[in-house]
Amino acid sequence: MMRTCSLTFLMVLVLVTCFAVSANQRKKKQLTAAQLYTRQCASCHGADGRAKTSKGKFSHARDLTDAKWHEDVTDERIFNSIMNGRNVRGNMPAFSDKLNEKEADSLVNLVRKFKG
């Protein structure tokens, strides 16, 4: 009986350690804003931000190089569009289930660099 309890305890300890290591590795794997953009945004907005992709044209994606738009839009609105999506001019999905706030902030900064 004592041996079974010890073996069970050891197995639980190994599983907990594995989960902790796995969670730690996910935390270390922080993607750069450019990597996030490529994975989440480029299919619509294009690698250059001009939204000239077929998917971007179909969904009426925003041209992120438009200097006038940059003058009119706040960082907060860009952040909210990323996290909550937008269905005004086109159809942009929400990314709150795929990105955390820090990642969304990094994308806001990257979008600002597209200003033409």
SVG drawing of the C-alpha trace seen along z (x, -y; Angstrom):
<svg xmlns="http://www.w3.org/2000/svg" viewBox="-20 -64 32 66">
<polyline fill="none" stroke="black" stroke-width="0.4" points="0.0,0.0 2.8,-2.4 4.6,-1.6 1.5,-2.3 1.0,-5.7 4.7,-6.6 4.5,-5.6 1.3,-7.6 2.8,-10.7 5.9,-10.4 3.8,-10.2 1.8,-13.3 5.0,-15.1 6.4,-14.3 3.2,-15.4 3.2,-18.7 6.8,-19.3 6.2,-18.6 3.2,-21.0 5.3,-23.7 8.2,-23.3 5.8,-23.4 4.1,-26.6 7.6,-28.2 8.6,-27.3 5.4,-28.9 6.2,-32.1 9.8,-32.2 8.5,-31.9 7.5,-35.6 7.0,-36.5 8.2,-39.8 5.6,-42.3 6.8,-41.5 6.2,-37.8 2.8,-38.4 2.0,-40.7 3.0,-38.0 1.0,-35.3 -2.2,-37.3 -2.4,-40.4 -0.5,-40.0 -3.0,-37.8 -5.4,-40.7 -3.2,-43.8 -0.3,-42.5 3.3,-42.3 3.7,-45.9 0.5,-47.1 -1.2,-48.2 -4.0,-45.6 -3.6,-44.6 -4.1,-40.9 -7.1,-39.1 -8.3,-38.4 -7.7,-42.1 -9.6,-43.4 -12.5,-41.0 -12.8,-42.1 -12.1,-45.8 -9.0,-45.7 -7.5,-49.0 -4.5,-50.3 -2.1,-50.8 0.2,-53.1 -2.5,-55.8 -0.9,-58.9 -4.3,-60.6 -5.7,-57.7 -2.7,-57.7 -3.4,-61.4 -7.0,-60.7 -6.8,-57.4 -5.6,-57.1 -3.4,-54.3 -6.3,-53.3 -8.6,-52.8 -6.0,-50.7 -5.6,-48.6 -9.4,-48.2 -9.8,-47.2 -7.1,-44.6 -8.6,-43.1 -12.3,-43.5 -12.4,-43.5 -14.3,-46.0 -17.2,-45.7 -17.6,-49.3 -15.7,-49.8 -14.8,-46.1 -14.8,-43.0 -11.9,-42.6 -12.1,-39.7 -11.3,-40.2 -7.9,-38.8 -8.4,-39.0 -8.5,-35.2 -5.1,-35.0 -3.2,-37.9 -2.5,-39.4 -2.4,-43.1 1.3,-43.4 1.3,-41.7 -1.5,-44.0 0.5,-47.0 3.5,-45.8 1.3,-45.5 0.0,-49.1 3.6,-50.3 4.3,-48.3 1.3,-49.6 2.5,-53.2 5.7,-52.3 3.7,-51.7 2.7,-55.4 3.5,-56.4"/>
</svg>
